[in-house]
Amino acid sequence: MHIHKIFYIEVFAFSILISVQQHYVSAFTTADQIISNGYPVETYEVETKDHYMVGLERIPYSKNAVNKTSGKPIILLHGLYGTSMYYTLNNISLSFILSDAGFDVWLLNFRLAGISKYIKNPRTGLVTPLRNISWDFSFDELGIYDTTAGIDFIINKTGYFKIHMGGYSFGATICLIALAERPEYNEKIDKLVLIVPTARMKYYDRRLIILKIFPYLFHRPLRGRGYVPKMKHPDDQWLGRQCKEKKYMKLLCLYVMTQVQGNLLPINYNTIEILRTYPQPTSVKVMTHYYQLILQNYFRKYDYGKIGNIKHYNSTSPPDYDLSKVIAPTYVYQSKHDIIAPPKDVKWLVDRLPNIKNITMVKKFSHMGFAISPYAKPINLLIVKHLLENSN
């Protein structure tokens, strides 16, 4: 980070950004993206009830604000293998559109993702190497512990009794789990924004069939490994740097992004730098849980096998998440051409959520279009409009 950028950073509580710089000076962070777009950023660290550390980036007010006061808070959850950077890729990204509309924007990084992996252990005062941390967690822990810790911290910090919450793809999945497993948190959520949410994945596109057979192909090689991928610098990956610095790599990089999003639809090349941080190290258990849902016609907890399920759930099969408990006012945004969260699966989800307020179908977006499409601004403005309507 250049010296002149430091003056834009307002550090409250603990400064995770500084610890990131000390640990690995070349790390590409969400804070870098926020600063480069001219917005103020604060960073915080929060300990969950199961003793993991999660990092939060905050955009307290817009770069255009006159009085520099913070508005209604919203917490945003990122997708699988990703970080909070999903929301800060360019000047039309959702976090900046929300900030310009007067919201106090908080970006959660799940445990060991993004800046969370650089937080010092509060007991040892050291950053624990990834290989020495327990990766024994699946979806449940990210919802029950990480998300609720973030919500409570924001409420305590800002004094608001209710905040908005949003999630993209896997982040939306974790929003649902948090509110289904901890239903009392519905009272803390003013509005729930679900962007291309994944829950049941029966109609996951056959072009991604490799993911359906993933457990069978990789079960043995991954046995005993806590997380993948294992790399030296997960926040400054070679491909992402080449995409940004070497113009002759543009076609390859666009091809990779097309494969990640599932189909060939408009991509803003300026967002390609996300490949410097994608994919993030992810728990093998999280990956396995994800692929279990692809293989099943359910939205349910982690399957430990019959014996393991009896131990964990007192049942031979894992229980379904009770979506009827997600009673927060819910707004859904989906893509007609999404092959990861296809309309049929989104409809299945919508039919089970009791407090749907609005459903928006975007025709020319892919799964990642809400982040990388050059036409994302109108849909982000629509999200703002929905949040501002009759807000408590």
C-alpha positions as CSV (number, residue, x, y, z in Angstrom):
1,M,0.0,0.0,0.0
2,H,1.3,3.5,-0.9
3,I,2.0,5.9,1.9
4,H,-0.4,8.5,0.7
5,K,-3.3,6.0,0.9
6,I,-2.8,5.6,4.7
7,F,-4.3,9.1,5.3
8,Y,-7.6,7.8,4.0
9,I,-7.9,5.1,6.6
10,E,-9.7,5.8,9.8
11,V,-8.8,3.0,12.1
12,F,-11.1,2.2,15.0
13,A,-10.8,-0.7,17.4
14,F,-8.0,-3.0,16.1
15,S,-6.4,-2.3,12.7
16,I,-6.4,-5.5,10.8
17,L,-5.1,-3.8,7.7
18,I,-1.8,-3.0,9.5
19,S,-1.4,-6.6,10.6
20,V,-2.0,-7.7,7.0
21,Q,0.8,-5.4,5.8
22,Q,3.2,-6.7,8.4
23,H,2.4,-10.3,7.6
24,Y,2.5,-10.1,3.8
25,V,3.1,-6.7,2.2
26,S,1.9,-7.7,-1.2
27,A,-1.5,-8.8,-0.1
28,F,-4.3,-7.4,-2.2
29,T,-7.2,-6.4,0.2
30,T,-10.7,-5.1,0.1
31,A,-9.5,-2.0,1.9
32,D,-7.2,-1.4,-1.0
33,Q,-10.2,-1.4,-3.3
34,I,-12.2,0.8,-1.0
35,I,-9.4,3.4,-0.7
36,S,-8.7,3.4,-4.5
37,N,-12.3,4.3,-5.1
38,G,-11.9,7.2,-2.7
39,Y,-14.0,5.9,0.2
40,P,-13.1,5.9,3.9
41,V,-12.5,2.4,5.5
42,E,-12.4,1.1,9.0
43,T,-11.4,-2.4,10.0
44,Y,-12.5,-4.5,13.0
45,E,-11.9,-7.9,14.4
46,V,-14.5,-10.0,16.2
47,E,-14.2,-13.2,18.1
48,T,-17.0,-15.7,17.6
49,K,-18.4,-17.9,20.4
50,D,-16.5,-20.9,19.1
51,H,-13.2,-18.8,19.3
52,Y,-12.5,-18.0,15.7
53,M,-11.7,-14.5,14.6
54,V,-13.6,-12.8,11.8
55,G,-12.6,-9.5,10.1
56,L,-15.0,-6.7,9.1
57,E,-14.3,-3.8,6.7
58,R,-16.6,-0.8,7.2
59,I,-17.4,2.1,4.9
60,P,-18.9,4.4,7.5
61,Y,-20.1,7.1,5.0
62,S,-19.8,8.1,1.4
63,K,-16.8,9.9,-0.1
64,N,-19.4,12.5,-1.2
65,A,-20.8,13.0,2.3
66,V,-20.7,16.5,3.7
67,N,-21.3,15.8,7.4
68,K,-19.6,12.4,7.5
69,T,-22.2,10.8,9.7
70,S,-23.1,7.1,9.4
71,G,-26.6,6.0,8.4
72,K,-28.5,2.7,8.7
73,P,-26.0,-0.3,8.9
74,I,-26.1,-3.2,6.5
75,I,-23.9,-6.3,6.7
76,L,-22.9,-8.1,3.5
77,L,-21.8,-11.7,3.2
78,H,-19.5,-13.0,0.4
79,G,-19.6,-16.0,-1.8
80,L,-17.9,-19.4,-1.7
81,Y,-14.1,-19.3,-2.1
82,G,-14.3,-15.5,-2.0
83,T,-13.9,-12.5,0.3
84,S,-15.7,-9.3,0.9
85,M,-14.0,-7.9,-2.2
86,Y,-16.9,-9.1,-4.2
87,Y,-18.7,-5.9,-3.1
88,T,-15.8,-3.5,-4.0
89,L,-14.6,-4.4,-7.4
90,N,-15.3,-1.1,-9.2
91,N,-17.1,2.2,-8.7
92,I,-20.5,0.7,-9.4
93,S,-20.2,-2.1,-6.9
94,L,-22.9,-2.6,-4.4
95,S,-21.0,-1.4,-1.3
96,F,-20.3,2.0,-3.0
97,I,-23.8,2.4,-4.3
98,L,-25.1,1.7,-0.8
99,S,-22.6,4.1,0.8
100,D,-23.6,6.9,-1.6
101,A,-27.2,6.3,-0.6
102,G,-26.4,7.0,3.0
103,F,-25.9,3.5,4.4
104,D,-23.3,2.4,6.9
105,V,-21.7,-0.6,5.0
106,W,-20.1,-3.5,6.8
107,L,-18.4,-6.3,4.9
108,L,-18.0,-9.6,6.7
109,N,-15.1,-12.0,5.9
110,F,-15.9,-15.5,7.1
111,R,-13.4,-17.2,9.3
112,L,-10.0,-17.7,7.6
113,A,-11.1,-15.8,4.5
114,G,-9.8,-12.4,3.4
115,I,-8.4,-10.3,6.3
116,S,-9.8,-12.9,8.8
117,K,-6.8,-15.1,8.2
118,Y,-4.4,-12.5,9.3
119,I,-5.9,-11.6,12.7
120,K,-3.7,-12.3,15.7
121,N,-4.9,-15.0,18.1
122,P,-6.0,-13.0,21.1
123,R,-4.5,-15.6,23.4
124,T,-1.1,-15.9,21.9
125,G,-0.7,-12.5,20.2
126,L,0.4,-14.2,17.0
127,V,-1.1,-14.9,13.6
128,T,-1.6,-18.7,13.6
129,P,-0.5,-20.4,10.4
130,L,-3.4,-21.8,8.4
131,R,-2.0,-25.3,8.7
132,N,-2.2,-25.1,12.5
133,I,-5.8,-24.0,12.7
134,S,-8.8,-26.4,13.0
135,W,-10.7,-26.4,9.7
136,D,-13.4,-28.6,11.2
137,F,-16.4,-26.5,10.3
138,S,-19.1,-26.5,7.6
139,F,-22.0,-24.1,6.7
140,D,-23.5,-24.2,10.2
141,E,-20.6,-22.5,12.0
142,L,-20.4,-19.7,9.4
143,G,-24.0,-18.9,10.0
144,I,-24.5,-19.7,13.7
145,Y,-21.2,-18.1,14.9
146,D,-19.6,-15.9,12.3
147,T,-22.7,-14.1,11.0
148,T,-24.3,-13.6,14.4
149,A,-21.1,-12.3,15.9
150,G,-20.9,-9.8,13.1
151,I,-24.5,-8.7,13.6
152,D,-24.1,-8.3,17.3
153,F,-20.9,-6.4,16.9
154,I,-22.4,-3.9,14.5
155,I,-25.5,-3.4,16.6
156,N,-23.4,-2.8,19.7
157,K,-21.1,-0.4,17.8
158,T,-23.7,1.6,16.0
159,G,-26.6,1.6,18.6
160,Y,-29.1,0.5,16.0
161,F,-31.6,-2.2,17.2
162,K,-32.1,-3.5,13.6
163,I,-29.8,-3.6,10.6
164,H,-30.1,-4.8,7.1
165,M,-28.4,-8.0,5.9
166,G,-27.5,-9.2,2.5
167,G,-25.6,-12.1,0.9
168,Y,-24.5,-13.1,-2.6
169,S,-24.8,-16.8,-3.6
170,F,-23.1,-18.8,-0.8
171,G,-23.3,-15.7,1.4
172,A,-27.1,-15.7,0.9
173,T,-27.0,-19.4,1.9
174,I,-25.3,-18.5,5.2
175,C,-27.8,-15.7,5.8
176,L,-30.6,-18.3,5.6
177,I,-28.8,-20.7,7.9
178,A,-28.1,-18.0,10.5
179,L,-31.8,-17.0,10.6
180,A,-33.1,-20.5,10.5
181,E,-30.8,-21.9,13.2
182,R,-30.9,-18.7,15.3
183,P,-34.4,-17.5,14.6
184,E,-34.2,-14.9,17.4
185,Y,-31.9,-13.0,15.0
186,N,-34.8,-12.3,12.7
187,E,-35.7,-9.6,15.2
188,K,-32.4,-7.9,14.5
189,I,-32.8,-7.8,10.7
190,D,-34.8,-5.0,9.1
191,K,-34.6,-6.4,5.6
192,L,-32.9,-9.4,4.1
193,V,-31.3,-9.2,0.6
194,L,-30.7,-12.5,-1.2
195,I,-28.7,-12.1,-4.4
196,V,-28.6,-15.3,-6.6
197,P,-29.2,-17.4,-3.4
198,T,-28.2,-21.1,-3.4
199,A,-30.1,-23.5,-1.1
200,R,-31.5,-26.6,-2.8
201,M,-29.4,-27.2,-6.0
202,K,-31.4,-29.8,-7.8
203,Y,-31.2,-28.0,-11.2
204,Y,-27.5,-27.1,-10.9
205,D,-26.5,-27.0,-14.6
206,R,-25.2,-30.2,-16.3
207,R,-22.3,-28.1,-17.8
208,L,-20.9,-28.2,-14.2
209,I,-21.3,-31.9,-13.9
210,I,-17.7,-32.2,-12.7
211,L,-19.0,-30.7,-9.4
212,K,-21.6,-33.4,-9.1
213,I,-19.0,-36.1,-9.2
214,F,-16.5,-34.1,-7.2
215,P,-16.8,-36.2,-4.0
216,Y,-16.1,-39.4,-5.8
217,L,-13.1,-38.1,-7.7
218,F,-11.4,-36.3,-4.9
219,H,-12.6,-38.0,-1.7
220,R,-9.4,-40.0,-1.2
221,P,-6.9,-37.3,-2.2
222,L,-8.6,-34.8,0.2
223,R,-8.9,-37.2,3.1
224,G,-7.0,-35.8,6.1
225,R,-6.6,-32.3,4.6
226,G,-8.2,-29.5,6.4
227,Y,-8.5,-27.0,3.6
228,V,-7.8,-26.4,-0.1
229,P,-6.3,-24.8,-2.1
230,K,-3.0,-24.6,-0.2
231,M,-0.9,-21.8,-1.6
232,K,1.8,-19.5,-0.3
233,H,0.1,-16.2,-1.0
234,P,-3.7,-16.6,-1.4
235,D,-4.2,-12.8,-1.5
236,D,-1.8,-12.2,-4.4
237,Q,-2.3,-15.0,-6.8
238,W,-0.3,-15.2,-10.0
239,L,-3.2,-15.4,-12.4
240,G,-4.9,-12.3,-11.0
241,R,-1.7,-10.3,-11.3
242,Q,-1.1,-11.4,-14.9
243,C,-4.6,-10.6,-15.8
244,K,-4.2,-7.0,-14.6
245,E,-0.6,-6.4,-15.7
246,K,-0.3,-8.4,-19.0
247,K,-2.8,-7.3,-21.6
248,Y,-2.0,-10.3,-23.7
249,M,-3.5,-12.5,-20.9
250,K,-6.8,-10.7,-21.3
251,L,-8.5,-13.5,-23.3
252,L,-7.3,-16.2,-21.0
253,C,-8.5,-14.3,-18.0
254,L,-11.9,-13.5,-19.5
255,Y,-12.2,-17.2,-20.3
256,V,-11.5,-18.1,-16.7
257,M,-14.1,-15.6,-15.5
258,T,-16.6,-17.0,-17.9
259,Q,-16.0,-20.5,-16.6
260,V,-16.3,-19.2,-13.0
261,Q,-19.6,-17.5,-13.7
262,G,-20.9,-20.4,-15.9
263,N,-21.7,-18.7,-19.2
264,L,-20.6,-16.0,-21.6
265,L,-22.3,-12.7,-20.7
266,P,-20.9,-9.2,-20.4
267,I,-17.9,-8.8,-18.1
268,N,-16.3,-5.6,-16.9
269,Y,-12.6,-6.3,-17.5
270,N,-11.6,-3.9,-14.7
271,T,-13.1,-6.4,-12.2
272,I,-10.7,-9.2,-13.3
273,E,-8.3,-8.4,-10.5
274,I,-10.6,-10.4,-8.2
275,L,-8.6,-13.4,-9.5
276,R,-5.7,-12.2,-7.3
277,T,-7.7,-13.4,-4.3
278,Y,-9.8,-16.2,-5.8
279,P,-10.1,-19.0,-4.8
280,Q,-9.6,-18.4,-1.1
281,P,-8.5,-21.4,1.1
282,T,-11.7,-23.2,2.1
283,S,-12.5,-25.9,4.5
284,V,-12.8,-29.3,2.9
285,K,-15.8,-29.8,5.1
286,V,-17.4,-26.7,3.6
287,M,-16.7,-28.0,0.1
288,T,-18.1,-31.4,0.9
289,H,-21.2,-29.9,2.4
290,Y,-21.7,-27.8,-0.8
291,Y,-21.4,-30.8,-3.0
292,Q,-23.7,-32.9,-0.8
293,L,-26.4,-30.3,-1.5
294,I,-25.7,-30.5,-5.3
295,L,-26.2,-34.3,-5.1
296,Q,-29.4,-34.1,-3.1
297,N,-32.9,-32.8,-3.4
298,Y,-32.7,-31.0,-0.1
299,F,-31.4,-28.0,1.8
300,R,-30.0,-29.6,5.0
301,K,-27.2,-29.9,7.4
302,Y,-23.8,-31.6,6.9
303,D,-24.2,-35.4,6.3
304,Y,-21.7,-37.3,8.5
305,G,-23.0,-40.7,7.3
306,K,-25.5,-42.8,9.2
307,I,-23.4,-43.5,12.3
308,G,-22.1,-39.9,12.4
309,N,-25.6,-38.5,11.9
310,I,-26.9,-40.5,14.9
311,K,-24.1,-39.0,17.0
312,H,-24.7,-35.4,15.8
313,Y,-28.4,-35.3,15.2
314,N,-29.8,-38.4,16.8
315,S,-31.0,-39.4,13.4
316,T,-29.6,-41.5,10.5
317,S,-30.0,-38.5,8.1
318,P,-29.2,-34.9,8.7
319,P,-32.2,-32.5,9.4
320,D,-33.4,-30.0,6.9
321,Y,-32.9,-26.3,7.6
322,D,-36.3,-24.9,8.6
323,L,-36.8,-22.0,6.2
324,S,-40.2,-21.2,7.8
325,K,-38.2,-19.6,10.6
326,V,-36.6,-17.1,8.3
327,I,-39.3,-14.4,8.9
328,A,-37.3,-11.2,8.2
329,P,-38.7,-9.2,5.2
330,T,-36.9,-10.8,2.2
331,Y,-35.9,-9.4,-1.2
332,V,-34.6,-11.8,-3.8
333,Y,-32.6,-10.9,-6.9
334,Q,-31.9,-13.6,-9.5
335,S,-30.7,-14.1,-13.0
336,K,-32.6,-15.8,-15.8
337,H,-29.3,-17.3,-17.2
338,D,-27.9,-18.4,-13.9
339,I,-26.6,-22.0,-14.0
340,I,-25.5,-22.1,-10.4
341,A,-28.6,-20.7,-8.8
342,P,-31.1,-21.5,-11.6
343,P,-34.6,-20.0,-11.5
344,K,-36.3,-23.4,-10.7
345,D,-34.2,-23.7,-7.5
346,V,-34.7,-20.1,-6.6
347,K,-38.5,-20.6,-6.9
348,W,-38.2,-23.7,-4.6
349,L,-36.6,-21.5,-2.1
350,V,-39.0,-18.6,-2.5
351,D,-41.9,-20.9,-2.0
352,R,-40.6,-21.8,1.4
353,L,-39.7,-18.3,2.7
354,P,-42.7,-16.8,4.6
355,N,-42.0,-13.1,4.2
356,I,-41.1,-12.4,0.6
357,K,-41.5,-8.8,-0.3
358,N,-40.1,-8.6,-3.8
359,I,-38.5,-10.9,-6.4
360,T,-36.4,-9.4,-9.2
361,M,-35.4,-11.3,-12.3
362,V,-32.5,-9.9,-14.3
363,K,-32.4,-11.3,-17.8
364,K,-28.9,-10.5,-19.1
365,F,-26.8,-11.4,-16.0
366,S,-24.8,-14.5,-15.2
367,H,-24.3,-15.8,-11.7
368,M,-21.5,-13.4,-11.1
369,G,-23.1,-10.6,-13.1
370,F,-24.1,-8.7,-10.0
371,A,-20.4,-8.1,-9.4
372,I,-18.7,-8.2,-12.8
373,S,-21.3,-7.0,-15.2
374,P,-20.8,-3.6,-16.7
375,Y,-24.6,-3.2,-16.3
376,A,-24.7,-3.8,-12.6
377,K,-25.5,-0.3,-11.5
378,P,-29.2,-0.3,-12.2
379,I,-29.8,-3.5,-10.2
380,N,-27.7,-2.1,-7.3
381,L,-29.8,1.1,-7.4
382,L,-32.9,-1.1,-7.2
383,I,-31.6,-2.8,-4.2
384,V,-31.0,0.6,-2.6
385,K,-34.6,1.6,-3.5
386,H,-36.0,-1.5,-1.8
387,L,-34.0,-1.0,1.3
388,L,-35.1,2.6,1.6
389,E,-38.8,1.8,1.3
390,N,-40.6,1.7,4.6
391,S,-37.4,1.0,6.5
392,N,-37.5,1.0,10.3
